[in-house]
């Protein structure tokens, strides 16, 4: 018996003419090619009328990557966006040497608080913190319309953790959705 497997890669192309730096829910480039999880792409289109940016593709933003249904996932996407708005957190992006990666900066109140190297397709964190970012070829991340931010060797990184886990004294927790959190250290 022969079994044939077919894999479908969803590719959405998004064009954006308007970029509002005060609204973190926009795509941060006039043209962004988005590939990734169909759940994420469809949920953002249904909820916000746009495609997710590269970091928003990371499934760990949504209850640490666990949900029971598409409707539950959309609720988690809304929670994540609400959390980011509440923290006034924006994402800035810069190129990395590896064409499959991008640098993401985490910006709060126009201040770079962390930087990571992430995969372009999934938004998954490859390495975190300033030393890793600089080694990957990134020293600047840009938030369109709001300027550039310099990454140094001492720039903290962001990793995923739990909403209730114990943290070292020098770490900050930013709730994402469900039981998830971004930990800045």
PyMOL commands that set and color helices and strands:
alter all, ss='L'
color gray80, all
select helices_A, chain A and resi 38-48+55-57+59-61+63-65+70-87+130-135
alter helices_A, ss='H'
color red, helices_A
select strands_A, chain A and resi 11-15+31-35+89-95+101-108+111-119+125-128+140-143+147-150+158-162+172-175+180-184
alter strands_A, ss='S'
color yellow, strands_A
deselect
rebuild
show_as cartoon
